[in-house]
Amino acid sequence: MAIESLKTIIQTAGGQTALAPLLRAKLPHRPLRQSHVCNWLNSRNPDQMPPADYVPALESIAHDLGLPLSGRDLRPDLYPFEGRK
């Protein structure tokens, strides 16, 4: 499940509070706080979390943390398998 990939990033980063500034560093135009990350985890639509515009930054953070996660791991609905049409 995609939300598990998000939880892995959060845990590896050191928690929701630690992840928020990492995201702000990647997306300085976004006033992102820990509460945003918490809302993603507790969304009524977990298959649509994290929001699409945060996926590239989260993928980059995952790689910075040494995690082998891709955009597909975070939002498979947005990143279909390669080779599929």
PDB file of N, CA, C and O in Angstrom:
ATOM      1  N   MET A   1       0.837  -1.177   0.000  1.00  0.00           N
ATOM      2  CA  MET A   1       0.000   0.000   0.000  1.00  0.00           C
ATOM      3  C   MET A   1       0.886   1.245   0.000  1.00  0.00           C
ATOM      4  O   MET A   1       1.928   1.274   0.655  1.00  0.00           O
ATOM      5  N   ALA A   2       0.473   2.253  -0.724  1.00  0.00           N
ATOM      6  CA  ALA A   2       1.275   3.462  -0.886  1.00  0.00           C
ATOM      7  C   ALA A   2       1.495   4.204   0.424  1.00  0.00           C
ATOM      8  O   ALA A   2       2.559   4.785   0.635  1.00  0.00           O
ATOM      9  N   ILE A   3       0.505   4.190   1.300  1.00  0.00           N
ATOM     10  CA  ILE A   3       0.644   4.902   2.565  1.00  0.00           C
ATOM     11  C   ILE A   3       1.777   4.303   3.405  1.00  0.00           C
ATOM     12  O   ILE A   3       2.386   5.001   4.216  1.00  0.00           O
ATOM     13  N   GLU A   4       2.053   3.025   3.213  1.00  0.00           N
ATOM     14  CA  GLU A   4       3.162   2.391   3.926  1.00  0.00           C
ATOM     15  C   GLU A   4       4.499   2.981   3.483  1.00  0.00           C
ATOM     16  O   GLU A   4       5.417   3.119   4.292  1.00  0.00           O
ATOM     17  N   SER A   5       4.610   3.325   2.215  1.00  0.00           N
ATOM     18  CA  SER A   5       5.841   3.963   1.724  1.00  0.00           C
ATOM     19  C   SER A   5       6.019   5.328   2.372  1.00  0.00           C
ATOM     20  O   SER A   5       7.130   5.701   2.748  1.00  0.00           O
ATOM     21  N   LEU A   6       4.932   6.069   2.500  1.00  0.00           N
ATOM     22  CA  LEU A   6       4.996   7.365   3.174  1.00  0.00           C
ATOM     23  C   LEU A   6       5.411   7.180   4.631  1.00  0.00           C
ATOM     24  O   LEU A   6       6.240   7.933   5.142  1.00  0.00           O
ATOM     25  N   LYS A   7       4.841   6.187   5.296  1.00  0.00           N
ATOM     26  CA  LYS A   7       5.202   5.914   6.688  1.00  0.00           C
ATOM     27  C   LYS A   7       6.681   5.550   6.817  1.00  0.00           C
ATOM     28  O   LYS A   7       7.325   5.912   7.801  1.00  0.00           O
ATOM     29  N   THR A   8       7.213   4.843   5.837  1.00  0.00           N
ATOM     30  CA  THR A   8       8.632   4.476   5.849  1.00  0.00           C
ATOM     31  C   THR A   8       9.507   5.724   5.761  1.00  0.00           C
ATOM     32  O   THR A   8      10.504   5.840   6.474  1.00  0.00           O
ATOM     33  N   ILE A   9       9.134   6.651   4.890  1.00  0.00           N
ATOM     34  CA  ILE A   9       9.893   7.902   4.771  1.00  0.00           C
ATOM     35  C   ILE A   9       9.824   8.678   6.083  1.00  0.00           C
ATOM     36  O   ILE A   9      10.839   9.185   6.561  1.00  0.00           O
ATOM     37  N   ILE A  10       8.640   8.769   6.660  1.00  0.00           N
ATOM     38  CA  ILE A  10       8.466   9.500   7.916  1.00  0.00           C
ATOM     39  C   ILE A  10       9.335   8.890   9.006  1.00  0.00           C
ATOM     40  O   ILE A  10      10.043   9.606   9.714  1.00  0.00           O
ATOM     41  N   GLN A  11       9.283   7.577   9.142  1.00  0.00           N
ATOM     42  CA  GLN A  11      10.059   6.896  10.180  1.00  0.00           C
ATOM     43  C   GLN A  11      11.558   7.100   9.968  1.00  0.00           C
ATOM     44  O   GLN A  11      12.289   7.396  10.913  1.00  0.00           O
ATOM     45  N   THR A  12      12.007   6.944   8.737  1.00  0.00           N
ATOM     46  CA  THR A  12      13.435   7.086   8.444  1.00  0.00           C
ATOM     47  C   THR A  12      13.909   8.516   8.653  1.00  0.00           C
ATOM     48  O   THR A  12      15.042   8.742   9.078  1.00  0.00           O
ATOM     49  N   ALA A  13      13.045   9.484   8.355  1.00  0.00           N
ATOM     50  CA  ALA A  13      13.403  10.895   8.541  1.00  0.00           C
ATOM     51  C   ALA A  13      13.469  11.272  10.014  1.00  0.00           C
ATOM     52  O   ALA A  13      14.103  12.265  10.373  1.00  0.00           O
ATOM     53  N   GLY A  14      12.817  10.484  10.875  1.00  0.00           N
ATOM     54  CA  GLY A  14      12.822  10.786  12.293  1.00  0.00           C
ATOM     55  C   GLY A  14      11.482  11.281  12.801  1.00  0.00           C
ATOM     56  O   GLY A  14      11.392  11.821  13.904  1.00  0.00           O
ATOM     57  N   GLY A  15      10.445  11.102  12.008  1.00  0.00           N
ATOM     58  CA  GLY A  15       9.097  11.490  12.422  1.00  0.00           C
ATOM     59  C   GLY A  15       8.513  12.569  11.538  1.00  0.00           C
ATOM     60  O   GLY A  15       9.179  13.112  10.656  1.00  0.00           O
ATOM     61  N   GLN A  16       7.260  12.862  11.795  1.00  0.00           N
ATOM     62  CA  GLN A  16       6.549  13.869  11.002  1.00  0.00           C
ATOM     63  C   GLN A  16       7.171  15.254  11.145  1.00  0.00           C
ATOM     64  O   GLN A  16       7.314  15.991  10.169  1.00  0.00           O
ATOM     65  N   THR A  17       7.533  15.591  12.366  1.00  0.00           N
ATOM     66  CA  THR A  17       8.126  16.909  12.621  1.00  0.00           C
ATOM     67  C   THR A  17       9.463  17.061  11.910  1.00  0.00           C
ATOM     68  O   THR A  17       9.794  18.149  11.438  1.00  0.00           O
ATOM     69  N   ALA A  18      10.222  15.996  11.829  1.00  0.00           N
ATOM     70  CA  ALA A  18      11.519  16.028  11.144  1.00  0.00           C
ATOM     71  C   ALA A  18      11.352  16.062   9.623  1.00  0.00           C
ATOM     72  O   ALA A  18      12.174  16.648   8.919  1.00  0.00           O
ATOM     73  N   LEU A  19      10.291  15.433   9.120  1.00  0.00           N
ATOM     74  CA  LEU A  19      10.077  15.399   7.674  1.00  0.00           C
ATOM     75  C   LEU A  19       9.646  16.751   7.128  1.00  0.00           C
ATOM     76  O   LEU A  19      10.024  17.114   6.014  1.00  0.00           O
ATOM     77  N   ALA A  20       8.870  17.495   7.883  1.00  0.00           N
ATOM     78  CA  ALA A  20       8.352  18.775   7.389  1.00  0.00           C
ATOM     79  C   ALA A  20       9.447  19.734   6.910  1.00  0.00           C
ATOM     80  O   ALA A  20       9.316  20.273   5.811  1.00  0.00           O
ATOM     81  N   PRO A  21      10.520  19.976   7.674  1.00  0.00           N
ATOM     82  CA  PRO A  21      11.550  20.880   7.162  1.00  0.00           C
ATOM     83  C   PRO A  21      12.310  20.313   5.958  1.00  0.00           C
ATOM     84  O   PRO A  21      12.797  21.069   5.118  1.00  0.00           O
ATOM     85  N   LEU A  22      12.410  18.986   5.877  1.00  0.00           N
ATOM     86  CA  LEU A  22      13.039  18.391   4.694  1.00  0.00           C
ATOM     87  C   LEU A  22      12.204  18.696   3.454  1.00  0.00           C
ATOM     88  O   LEU A  22      12.740  18.993   2.386  1.00  0.00           O
ATOM     89  N   LEU A  23      10.898  18.620   3.612  1.00  0.00           N
ATOM     90  CA  LEU A  23      10.012  18.958   2.497  1.00  0.00           C
ATOM     91  C   LEU A  23      10.075  20.448   2.171  1.00  0.00           C
ATOM     92  O   LEU A  23      10.099  20.829   1.000  1.00  0.00           O
ATOM     93  N   ARG A  24      10.101  21.286   3.200  1.00  0.00           N
ATOM     94  CA  ARG A  24      10.200  22.742   2.954  1.00  0.00           C
ATOM     95  C   ARG A  24      11.488  23.086   2.222  1.00  0.00           C
ATOM     96  O   ARG A  24      11.504  24.002   1.399  1.00  0.00           O
ATOM     97  N   ALA A  25      12.568  22.364   2.509  1.00  0.00           N
ATOM     98  CA  ALA A  25      13.836  22.615   1.822  1.00  0.00           C
ATOM     99  C   ALA A  25      13.723  22.275   0.339  1.00  0.00           C
ATOM    100  O   ALA A  25      14.329  22.938  -0.502  1.00  0.00           O
ATOM    101  N   LYS A  26      12.944  21.239   0.022  1.00  0.00           N
ATOM    102  CA  LYS A  26      12.763  20.838  -1.377  1.00  0.00           C
ATOM    103  C   LYS A  26      11.713  21.701  -2.073  1.00  0.00           C
ATOM    104  O   LYS A  26      11.765  21.903  -3.286  1.00  0.00           O
ATOM    105  N   LEU A  27      10.757  22.208  -1.289  1.00  0.00           N
ATOM    106  CA  LEU A  27       9.656  23.008  -1.831  1.00  0.00           C
ATOM    107  C   LEU A  27       9.525  24.303  -1.027  1.00  0.00           C
ATOM    108  O   LEU A  27       8.565  24.467  -0.273  1.00  0.00           O
ATOM    109  N   PRO A  28      10.485  25.226  -1.182  1.00  0.00           N
ATOM    110  CA  PRO A  28      10.499  26.420  -0.327  1.00  0.00           C
ATOM    111  C   PRO A  28       9.278  27.320  -0.494  1.00  0.00           C
ATOM    112  O   PRO A  28       9.011  28.154   0.371  1.00  0.00           O
ATOM    113  N   HIS A  29       8.550  27.170  -1.563  1.00  0.00           N
ATOM    114  CA  HIS A  29       7.361  27.994  -1.787  1.00  0.00           C
ATOM    115  C   HIS A  29       6.131  27.455  -1.054  1.00  0.00           C
ATOM    116  O   HIS A  29       5.063  28.065  -1.099  1.00  0.00           O
ATOM    117  N   ARG A  30       6.283  26.309  -0.378  1.00  0.00           N
ATOM    118  CA  ARG A  30       5.178  25.679   0.346  1.00  0.00           C
ATOM    119  C   ARG A  30       5.363  25.865   1.853  1.00  0.00           C
ATOM    120  O   ARG A  30       6.421  25.528   2.385  1.00  0.00           O
ATOM    121  N   PRO A  31       4.362  26.391   2.544  1.00  0.00           N
ATOM    122  CA  PRO A  31       4.456  26.547   4.003  1.00  0.00           C
ATOM    123  C   PRO A  31       4.045  25.255   4.706  1.00  0.00           C
ATOM    124  O   PRO A  31       3.047  25.225   5.426  1.00  0.00           O
ATOM    125  N   LEU A  32       4.806  24.203   4.498  1.00  0.00           N
ATOM    126  CA  LEU A  32       4.445  22.886   4.999  1.00  0.00           C
ATOM    127  C   LEU A  32       4.854  22.713   6.455  1.00  0.00           C
ATOM    128  O   LEU A  32       5.954  23.093   6.856  1.00  0.00           O
ATOM    129  N   ARG A  33       3.938  22.126   7.248  1.00  0.00           N
ATOM    130  CA  ARG A  33       4.204  21.864   8.668  1.00  0.00           C
ATOM    131  C   ARG A  33       3.916  20.399   8.975  1.00  0.00           C
ATOM    132  O   ARG A  33       3.404  19.661   8.132  1.00  0.00           O
ATOM    133  N   GLN A  34       4.250  19.997  10.182  1.00  0.00           N
ATOM    134  CA  GLN A  34       3.997  18.639  10.634  1.00  0.00           C
ATOM    135  C   GLN A  34       2.532  18.284  10.499  1.00  0.00           C
ATOM    136  O   GLN A  34       2.208  17.139  10.183  1.00  0.00           O
ATOM    137  N   SER A  35       1.645  19.223  10.726  1.00  0.00           N
ATOM    138  CA  SER A  35       0.208  18.945  10.656  1.00  0.00           C
ATOM    139  C   SER A  35      -0.223  18.509   9.261  1.00  0.00           C
ATOM    140  O   SER A  35      -1.163  17.726   9.125  1.00  0.00           O
ATOM    141  N   HIS A  36       0.444  19.000   8.231  1.00  0.00           N
ATOM    142  CA  HIS A  36       0.134  18.566   6.864  1.00  0.00           C
ATOM    143  C   HIS A  36       0.449  17.082   6.699  1.00  0.00           C
ATOM    144  O   HIS A  36      -0.345  16.326   6.141  1.00  0.00           O
ATOM    145  N   VAL A  37       1.612  16.679   7.188  1.00  0.00           N
ATOM    146  CA  VAL A  37       2.019  15.278   7.093  1.00  0.00           C
ATOM    147  C   VAL A  37       1.028  14.410   7.877  1.00  0.00           C
ATOM    148  O   VAL A  37       0.624  13.348   7.404  1.00  0.00           O
ATOM    149  N   CYS A  38       0.646  14.854   9.052  1.00  0.00           N
ATOM    150  CA  CYS A  38      -0.331  14.131   9.866  1.00  0.00           C
ATOM    151  C   CYS A  38      -1.653  13.992   9.112  1.00  0.00           C
ATOM    152  O   CYS A  38      -2.271  12.928   9.132  1.00  0.00           O
ATOM    153  N   ASN A  39      -2.080  15.050   8.457  1.00  0.00           N
ATOM    154  CA  ASN A  39      -3.333  15.003   7.693  1.00  0.00           C
ATOM    155  C   ASN A  39      -3.250  13.996   6.551  1.00  0.00           C
ATOM    156  O   ASN A  39      -4.238  13.329   6.242  1.00  0.00           O
ATOM    157  N   TRP A  40      -2.092  13.883   5.928  1.00  0.00           N
ATOM    158  CA  TRP A  40      -1.938  12.892   4.855  1.00  0.00           C
ATOM    159  C   TRP A  40      -2.142  11.488   5.412  1.00  0.00           C
ATOM    160  O   TRP A  40      -2.812  10.658   4.798  1.00  0.00           O
ATOM    161  N   LEU A  41      -1.564  11.234   6.568  1.00  0.00           N
ATOM    162  CA  LEU A  41      -1.651   9.899   7.166  1.00  0.00           C
ATOM    163  C   LEU A  41      -3.068   9.552   7.608  1.00  0.00           C
ATOM    164  O   LEU A  41      -3.456   8.384   7.612  1.00  0.00           O
ATOM    165  N   ASN A  42      -3.828  10.561   7.975  1.00  0.00           N
ATOM    166  CA  ASN A  42      -5.171  10.337   8.503  1.00  0.00           C
ATOM    167  C   ASN A  42      -6.275  10.706   7.520  1.00  0.00           C
ATOM    168  O   ASN A  42      -7.427  10.889   7.913  1.00  0.00           O
ATOM    169  N   SER A  43      -5.926  10.815   6.258  1.00  0.00           N
ATOM    170  CA  SER A  43      -6.882  11.205   5.230  1.00  0.00           C
ATOM    171  C   SER A  43      -7.967  10.150   5.039  1.00  0.00           C
ATOM    172  O   SER A  43      -7.744   8.957   5.245  1.00  0.00           O
ATOM    173  N   ARG A  44      -9.127  10.613   4.648  1.00  0.00           N
ATOM    174  CA  ARG A  44     -10.214   9.693   4.299  1.00  0.00           C
ATOM    175  C   ARG A  44      -9.949   9.014   2.958  1.00  0.00           C
ATOM    176  O   ARG A  44     -10.584   8.014   2.623  1.00  0.00           O
ATOM    177  N   ASN A  45      -9.018   9.558   2.206  1.00  0.00           N
ATOM    178  CA  ASN A  45      -8.635   9.009   0.902  1.00  0.00           C
ATOM    179  C   ASN A  45      -7.152   8.682   0.900  1.00  0.00           C
ATOM    180  O   ASN A  45      -6.380   9.352   0.214  1.00  0.00           O
ATOM    181  N   PRO A  46      -6.733   7.668   1.651  1.00  0.00           N
ATOM    182  CA  PRO A  46      -5.293   7.385   1.752  1.00  0.00           C
ATOM    183  C   PRO A  46      -4.649   7.013   0.424  1.00  0.00           C
ATOM    184  O   PRO A  46      -3.436   7.154   0.271  1.00  0.00           O
ATOM    185  N   ASP A  47      -5.441   6.539  -0.544  1.00  0.00           N
ATOM    186  CA  ASP A  47      -4.868   6.215  -1.846  1.00  0.00           C
ATOM    187  C   ASP A  47      -4.508   7.461  -2.643  1.00  0.00           C
ATOM    188  O   ASP A  47      -3.839   7.366  -3.672  1.00  0.00           O
ATOM    189  N   GLN A  48      -4.943   8.622  -2.180  1.00  0.00           N
ATOM    190  CA  GLN A  48      -4.637   9.876  -2.854  1.00  0.00           C
ATOM    191  C   GLN A  48      -3.663  10.721  -2.048  1.00  0.00           C
ATOM    192  O   GLN A  48      -3.568  11.933  -2.238  1.00  0.00           O
ATOM    193  N   MET A  49      -2.945  10.072  -1.152  1.00  0.00           N
ATOM    194  CA  MET A  49      -1.980  10.765  -0.316  1.00  0.00           C
ATOM    195  C   MET A  49      -0.613  10.140  -0.510  1.00  0.00           C
ATOM    196  O   MET A  49      -0.529   8.921  -0.653  1.00  0.00           O
ATOM    197  N   PRO A  50       0.427  10.888  -0.521  1.00  0.00           N
ATOM    198  CA  PRO A  50       0.489  12.327  -0.377  1.00  0.00           C
ATOM    199  C   PRO A  50      -0.033  13.018  -1.640  1.00  0.00           C
ATOM    200  O   PRO A  50      -0.155  12.384  -2.688  1.00  0.00           O
ATOM    201  N   PRO A  51      -0.338  14.307  -1.542  1.00  0.00           N
ATOM    202  CA  PRO A  51      -0.795  15.022  -2.725  1.00  0.00           C
ATOM    203  C   PRO A  51       0.224  14.929  -3.859  1.00  0.00           C
ATOM    204  O   PRO A  51       1.432  14.889  -3.626  1.00  0.00           O
ATOM    205  N   ALA A  52      -0.279  14.897  -5.064  1.00  0.00           N
ATOM    206  CA  ALA A  52       0.555  14.676  -6.254  1.00  0.00           C
ATOM    207  C   ALA A  52       1.736  15.638  -6.353  1.00  0.00           C
ATOM    208  O   ALA A  52       2.824  15.230  -6.757  1.00  0.00           O
ATOM    209  N   ASP A  53       1.545  16.896  -5.996  1.00  0.00           N
ATOM    210  CA  ASP A  53       2.629  17.867  -6.162  1.00  0.00           C
ATOM    211  C   ASP A  53       3.755  17.696  -5.146  1.00  0.00           C
ATOM    212  O   ASP A  53       4.797  18.338  -5.277  1.00  0.00           O
ATOM    213  N   TYR A  54       3.569  16.846  -4.141  1.00  0.00           N
ATOM    214  CA  TYR A  54       4.620  16.577  -3.168  1.00  0.00           C
ATOM    215  C   TYR A  54       5.407  15.306  -3.481  1.00  0.00           C
ATOM    216  O   TYR A  54       6.466  15.073  -2.900  1.00  0.00           O
ATOM    217  N   VAL A  55       4.903  14.501  -4.379  1.00  0.00           N
ATOM    218  CA  VAL A  55       5.528  13.206  -4.659  1.00  0.00           C
ATOM    219  C   VAL A  55       6.979  13.339  -5.131  1.00  0.00           C
ATOM    220  O   VAL A  55       7.840  12.632  -4.607  1.00  0.00           O
ATOM    221  N   PRO A  56       7.290  14.213  -6.099  1.00  0.00           N
ATOM    222  CA  PRO A  56       8.700  14.311  -6.521  1.00  0.00           C
ATOM    223  C   PRO A  56       9.641  14.702  -5.372  1.00  0.00           C
ATOM    224  O   PRO A  56      10.755  14.185  -5.281  1.00  0.00           O
ATOM    225  N   ALA A  57       9.203  15.602  -4.507  1.00  0.00           N
ATOM    226  CA  ALA A  57      10.045  16.004  -3.374  1.00  0.00           C
ATOM    227  C   ALA A  57      10.214  14.847  -2.397  1.00  0.00           C
ATOM    228  O   ALA A  57      11.311  14.625  -1.884  1.00  0.00           O
ATOM    229  N   LEU A  58       9.142  14.113  -2.135  1.00  0.00           N
ATOM    230  CA  LEU A  58       9.233  12.959  -1.237  1.00  0.00           C
ATOM    231  C   LEU A  58      10.119  11.869  -1.819  1.00  0.00           C
ATOM    232  O   LEU A  58      10.866  11.214  -1.093  1.00  0.00           O
ATOM    233  N   GLU A  59      10.037  11.678  -3.115  1.00  0.00           N
ATOM    234  CA  GLU A  59      10.908  10.696  -3.772  1.00  0.00           C
ATOM    235  C   GLU A  59      12.371  11.111  -3.611  1.00  0.00           C
ATOM    236  O   GLU A  59      13.229  10.274  -3.332  1.00  0.00           O
ATOM    237  N   SER A  60      12.648  12.388  -3.785  1.00  0.00           N
ATOM    238  CA  SER A  60      14.005  12.894  -3.627  1.00  0.00           C
ATOM    239  C   SER A  60      14.485  12.727  -2.184  1.00  0.00           C
ATOM    240  O   SER A  60      15.631  12.340  -1.955  1.00  0.00           O
ATOM    241  N   ILE A  61      13.628  13.013  -1.222  1.00  0.00           N
ATOM    242  CA  ILE A  61      13.987  12.840   0.185  1.00  0.00           C
ATOM    243  C   ILE A  61      14.247  11.370   0.483  1.00  0.00           C
ATOM    244  O   ILE A  61      15.201  11.035   1.186  1.00  0.00           O
ATOM    245  N   ALA A  62      13.410  10.502  -0.045  1.00  0.00           N
ATOM    246  CA  ALA A  62      13.615   9.059   0.151  1.00  0.00           C
ATOM    247  C   ALA A  62      14.996   8.649  -0.337  1.00  0.00           C
ATOM    248  O   ALA A  62      15.704   7.903   0.339  1.00  0.00           O
ATOM    249  N   HIS A  63      15.376   9.136  -1.506  1.00  0.00           N
ATOM    250  CA  HIS A  63      16.700   8.799  -2.047  1.00  0.00           C
ATOM    251  C   HIS A  63      17.804   9.395  -1.176  1.00  0.00           C
ATOM    252  O   HIS A  63      18.828   8.752  -0.942  1.00  0.00           O
ATOM    253  N   ASP A  64      17.597  10.628  -0.695  1.00  0.00           N
ATOM    254  CA  ASP A  64      18.578  11.253   0.201  1.00  0.00           C
ATOM    255  C   ASP A  64      18.767  10.437   1.477  1.00  0.00           C
ATOM    256  O   ASP A  64      19.860  10.394   2.042  1.00  0.00           O
ATOM    257  N   LEU A  65      17.690   9.791   1.923  1.00  0.00           N
ATOM    258  CA  LEU A  65      17.727   8.979   3.144  1.00  0.00           C
ATOM    259  C   LEU A  65      18.180   7.545   2.884  1.00  0.00           C
ATOM    260  O   LEU A  65      18.276   6.737   3.808  1.00  0.00           O
ATOM    261  N   GLY A  66      18.455   7.239   1.618  1.00  0.00           N
ATOM    262  CA  GLY A  66      18.919   5.900   1.278  1.00  0.00           C
ATOM    263  C   GLY A  66      17.808   4.886   1.083  1.00  0.00           C
ATOM    264  O   GLY A  66      18.052   3.680   1.102  1.00  0.00           O
ATOM    265  N   LEU A  67      16.600   5.365   0.897  1.00  0.00           N
ATOM    266  CA  LEU A  67      15.462   4.460   0.681  1.00  0.00           C
ATOM    267  C   LEU A  67      15.242   4.229  -0.810  1.00  0.00           C
ATOM    268  O   LEU A  67      15.275   5.181  -1.590  1.00  0.00           O
ATOM    269  N   PRO A  68      15.020   2.993  -1.215  1.00  0.00           N
ATOM    270  CA  PRO A  68      14.806   2.690  -2.632  1.00  0.00           C
ATOM    271  C   PRO A  68      13.339   2.853  -3.034  1.00  0.00           C
ATOM    272  O   PRO A  68      12.739   1.935  -3.592  1.00  0.00           O
ATOM    273  N   LEU A  69      12.762   4.028  -2.748  1.00  0.00           N
ATOM    274  CA  LEU A  69      11.364   4.276  -3.074  1.00  0.00           C
ATOM    275  C   LEU A  69      11.251   5.199  -4.274  1.00  0.00           C
ATOM    276  O   LEU A  69      12.088   6.077  -4.483  1.00  0.00           O
ATOM    277  N   SER A  70      10.211   4.988  -5.054  1.00  0.00           N
ATOM    278  CA  SER A  70       9.978   5.818  -6.233  1.00  0.00           C
ATOM    279  C   SER A  70       8.612   6.489  -6.114  1.00  0.00           C
ATOM    280  O   SER A  70       7.856   6.236  -5.176  1.00  0.00           O
ATOM    281  N   GLY A  71       8.320   7.342  -7.076  1.00  0.00           N
ATOM    282  CA  GLY A  71       7.006   7.961  -7.141  1.00  0.00           C
ATOM    283  C   GLY A  71       5.911   6.915  -7.214  1.00  0.00           C
ATOM    284  O   GLY A  71       4.826   7.103  -6.664  1.00  0.00           O
ATOM    285  N   ARG A  72       6.190   5.826  -7.887  1.00  0.00           N
ATOM    286  CA  ARG A  72       5.210   4.740  -7.997  1.00  0.00           C
ATOM    287  C   ARG A  72       4.897   4.135  -6.637  1.00  0.00           C
ATOM    288  O   ARG A  72       3.757   3.746  -6.380  1.00  0.00           O
ATOM    289  N   ASP A  73       5.890   4.050  -5.766  1.00  0.00           N
ATOM    290  CA  ASP A  73       5.661   3.515  -4.431  1.00  0.00           C
ATOM    291  C   ASP A  73       4.742   4.422  -3.611  1.00  0.00           C
ATOM    292  O   ASP A  73       3.965   3.948  -2.782  1.00  0.00           O
ATOM    293  N   LEU A  74       4.838   5.716  -3.851  1.00  0.00           N
ATOM    294  CA  LEU A  74       4.048   6.685  -3.103  1.00  0.00           C
ATOM    295  C   LEU A  74       2.656   6.899  -3.690  1.00  0.00           C
ATOM    296  O   LEU A  74       1.680   7.031  -2.951  1.00  0.00           O
ATOM    297  N   ARG A  75       2.567   6.934  -5.005  1.00  0.00           N
ATOM    298  CA  ARG A  75       1.280   7.174  -5.677  1.00  0.00           C
ATOM    299  C   ARG A  75       1.184   6.338  -6.946  1.00  0.00           C
ATOM    300  O   ARG A  75       1.375   6.863  -8.043  1.00  0.00           O
ATOM    301  N   PRO A  76       0.891   5.047  -6.818  1.00  0.00           N
ATOM    302  CA  PRO A  76       0.818   4.180  -7.998  1.00  0.00           C
ATOM    303  C   PRO A  76      -0.248   4.606  -8.996  1.00  0.00           C
ATOM    304  O   PRO A  76      -0.174   4.251 -10.172  1.00  0.00           O
ATOM    305  N   ASP A  77      -1.237   5.364  -8.537  1.00  0.00           N
ATOM    306  CA  ASP A  77      -2.260   5.846  -9.456  1.00  0.00           C
ATOM    307  C   ASP A  77      -1.710   6.891 -10.423  1.00  0.00           C
ATOM    308  O   ASP A  77      -2.242   7.066 -11.520  1.00  0.00           O
ATOM    309  N   LEU A  78      -0.661   7.577 -10.024  1.00  0.00           N
ATOM    310  CA  LEU A  78      -0.059   8.614 -10.871  1.00  0.00           C
ATOM    311  C   LEU A  78       1.114   8.113 -11.698  1.00  0.00           C
ATOM    312  O   LEU A  78       1.447   8.687 -12.735  1.00  0.00           O
ATOM    313  N   TYR A  79       1.738   7.037 -11.231  1.00  0.00           N
ATOM    314  CA  TYR A  79       2.926   6.501 -11.886  1.00  0.00           C
ATOM    315  C   TYR A  79       2.687   5.032 -12.243  1.00  0.00           C
ATOM    316  O   TYR A  79       3.094   4.139 -11.501  1.00  0.00           O
ATOM    317  N   PRO A  80       2.033   4.785 -13.367  1.00  0.00           N
ATOM    318  CA  PRO A  80       1.763   3.388 -13.745  1.00  0.00           C
ATOM    319  C   PRO A  80       3.043   2.646 -14.060  1.00  0.00           C
ATOM    320  O   PRO A  80       4.095   3.246 -14.280  1.00  0.00           O
ATOM    321  N   PHE A  81       2.930   1.311 -14.077  1.00  0.00           N
ATOM    322  CA  PHE A  81       4.091   0.490 -14.432  1.00  0.00           C
ATOM    323  C   PHE A  81       4.613   0.889 -15.785  1.00  0.00           C
ATOM    324  O   PHE A  81       3.841   1.157 -16.705  1.00  0.00           O
ATOM    325  N   GLU A  82       5.942   0.929 -15.912  1.00  0.00           N
ATOM    326  CA  GLU A  82       6.536   1.203 -17.216  1.00  0.00           C
ATOM    327  C   GLU A  82       6.196   0.080 -18.159  1.00  0.00           C
ATOM    328  O   GLU A  82       6.157  -1.085 -17.763  1.00  0.00           O
ATOM    329  N   GLY A  83       5.953   0.418 -19.390  1.00  0.00           N
ATOM    330  CA  GLY A  83       5.625  -0.588 -20.398  1.00  0.00           C
ATOM    331  C   GLY A  83       4.130  -0.779 -20.572  1.00  0.00           C
ATOM    332  O   GLY A  83       3.688  -1.379 -21.552  1.00  0.00           O
ATOM    333  N   ARG A  84       3.339  -0.268 -19.618  1.00  0.00           N
ATOM    334  CA  ARG A  84       1.901  -0.359 -19.754  1.00  0.00           C
ATOM    335  C   ARG A  84       1.390   0.798 -20.567  1.00  0.00           C
ATOM    336  O   ARG A  84       1.928   1.904 -20.511  1.00  0.00           O
ATOM    337  N   LYS A  85       0.366   0.541 -21.310  1.00  0.00           N
ATOM    338  CA  LYS A  85      -0.239   1.615 -22.116  1.00  0.00           C
ATOM    339  C   LYS A  85      -1.685   1.751 -21.798  1.00  0.00           C
ATOM    340  O   LYS A  85      -2.367   2.600 -22.373  1.00  0.00           O
TER     341      LYS A  85
END
